[in-house]
Amino acid sequence: MELSNSAWAFATASHAAPAVFDAVGEEAARRASEYSPQCVANTVWAFATAGHAAHRAFVALAAQAVALADAFSPQNLSNTSWALAMLGHDDPALFEEFERQAFRRAQDYCMQDISNTLWAFAVVDRLTPPLMRHMAGLIPEDDARCESTMLCSIFQADLALRLAAGADAAEPTFLPAHLHSSARECWLSMVKDTKVSKLQNTVCSTLERAGMTCVEEWETPDGFFSVDILATTVDGQQLVVEVDGPTHFTVNQPYKDLGKTLLRKRLLSGYGWHVLSVPFFEWQVFSDEEARQEYLEMRVCELMPTVAGCCSVELDVQGGEQVATERLGTEGGVEKVDSRMDSKSGGQPGIAAWAPTTVLRGVGPKTQLVLVEAFGISTVAQLANSSPQQAAKMQARVKAENLGRFSVVQLRELAIQMMQTA
């Protein structure tokens, strides 16, 4: 329990202490059944405030919270909900029990408790119209002009609920009229309070070098979002590019989106935008502009395969042909493509192990070459003299990997490893 108090103190003081949080997480995973309601709430709040994920600890603490829910104060209930949601941890049993508690005891919740609860349930996509109406309806008109952060959280929860209900952002709210008016005003004011980071500027410049036009801090037509970058491709398709720095993720690896990041992406996507997230930890891997541009081109093609210039390689195994297809955009509503066929790779040992048709989509042109070379099916110089045995080993290695989970850098490394070990 002393370690939990230490974590709370470090979080309150905004002092980074990863070793302390790791130790607290291990203790909580082992001894959660001994934790009091206050200790559970303090512990998860400390982790969320520090941005430190600890999955095993959260599972154990959530189970203890469910067991002791009747003994939790409204503040402990709301803080625990907020903390788990902030770290992107959805525990169905906990949120089901905490919803029951909210209906039963909502009259005891203060404005902060209501705001935290509604926002948390929105993040994990468990907010319902009855819960929203029940809790928001308890906020007096005088309190509806309270601290703006609370009102923004409530408005964002309302946006999420309208999206889940299939309603347009402009359609009627689930909030009482007086509360909606104040919350909307706070939200619109927050949207206009923007800052442009150096990282955002760099990403924008790279997109422009790739032939796209960019507008930074662009407001969506409804005025509810200011996106980092609105990018328009050479063939007129638009996407939202969110440049996500360290404050969007947990502080410990593997980096995970925080709840606020998850909810923002879901809202933007739900209201019809193609959303491309550029995480700082992927961007910082690249040391030169050419690699950065290729990375962005690859990511755009993954998100929007019909964009002009996106490439795919289709291996027609039965026919023994390699087909490289480049999308040239559309003309008169009809997609134009340029296909180049190469049958020189037909009949190589190992190819029969693949499915009848293997398609590698959403890969930039340069990375495409690296991967094709690594597969042992190319006539490019590096692998022109690959033996049938080398080709077979490469085919088996690639088949065993789930390429969709690799970044462009990891794909490069995988290709090199395959070439070295073949």
PyMOL commands that set and color helices and strands:
alter all, ss='L'
color gray80, all
select helices_A, chain A and resi 2-12+18-34+37-50+55-67+69-71+74-86+92-108+111-123+129-136+143-145+148-164+177-192+198-209+246-248+259-270+280-283+289-303+351-353+365-374+381-383+388-400+403-405+408-421
alter helices_A, ss='H'
color red, helices_A
select strands_A, chain A and resi 213-219+226-232+238-244+275-279+311-316+321-331+334-342+357-363
alter strands_A, ss='S'
color yellow, strands_A
deselect
rebuild
show_as cartoon
